[in-house]
Amino acid sequence: MVIVNPVAHNLPKRERLQEADCWLQDQGWRSQWLETTRPREATALAARAAEKGVPLVFVCGGDGTMNEAANGLAGSETALAMIRGGTSNLWAREVSIPRRPVDAVRACIQGERRHVDLGRAGDRYFLLMAGYGLDGLISSRVSLRAKRYLGAAAYALTAVRESLRYRSSPLTLRLDGEVQRADVLMLVVGNTRNYAGLVEVTPEALVDDGLLDVCVYEGQGTTDIVLHVLRTLLRQHRRSSRVRYRQVRRLELAWEKPLPVQLDGDAYEESPTEVTVAPAALWVAVPRGLRTPLFSG
């Protein structure tokens, strides 16, 4: 099954997708191409594929569509793969998925199946990351129309605007039972490393180690945000006294006012107070011989 998000930014041209379909047919595969028409539909389509025993589901869209499909496949034997077609394509970058659809399909069909962990925020899984605070607010303020036509620029413009007026929130954090308190600007729970296609907020994360990497940015307002951005771009943020970095299996949060949340780059309408890891919850298809520090092997 190939699940296509027709409104994704950078969606490949039809003729390029047809090339991929022709290659599949030449290799003897039966393929079903389905377009989503509403949010979360990819979850239902992927779950249906798993129930039917479909061995492989491709997503042609962005990381948000990958997130939806992962939620439909979690715990099943069906593997998930990607055809690039979104804003940042972080998963494709992490596992070196080729840009041309036919090359992406060939690489995954002839590639390897690997187990990866998923994070779980409330009742929803994430493959890449969960972001609380400023991160979640930015995602909630970017419209689908802006994402489709401006791509990453829509996030950048929104980030600048929101950073000028955002203020921290006092939180109580429980990291595998250890209680800490902090004035939090942004908190990222990473299952992978790449963030926004530019930096690594959680540079020690492994996608198959049964742990999540938590990076907490502390401070008050705009000045601290700018300093955090500069340190992160220079890969020096973990040396700051205003950054906490931990690897955990469970994160619990307590607050007076819930923080905005994003999962895999898309705003989440809820604010879960518990984030846990689901070890080896998803099969993925990656290019054969993939060598990346993201996998412990």
PyMOL commands that set and color helices and strands:
alter all, ss='L'
color gray80, all
select helices_A, chain A and resi 14-26+41-51+63-73+90-94+101-109+134-141+144-150+152-163+222-233+237-239
alter helices_A, ss='H'
color red, helices_A
select strands_A, chain A and resi 2-4+33-35+56-61+79-84+112-121+124-126+129-133+169-175+178-190+194-195+199-200+212-218+243-248+250-255+261-263+266-268+274-286
alter strands_A, ss='S'
color yellow, strands_A
deselect
rebuild
show_as cartoon
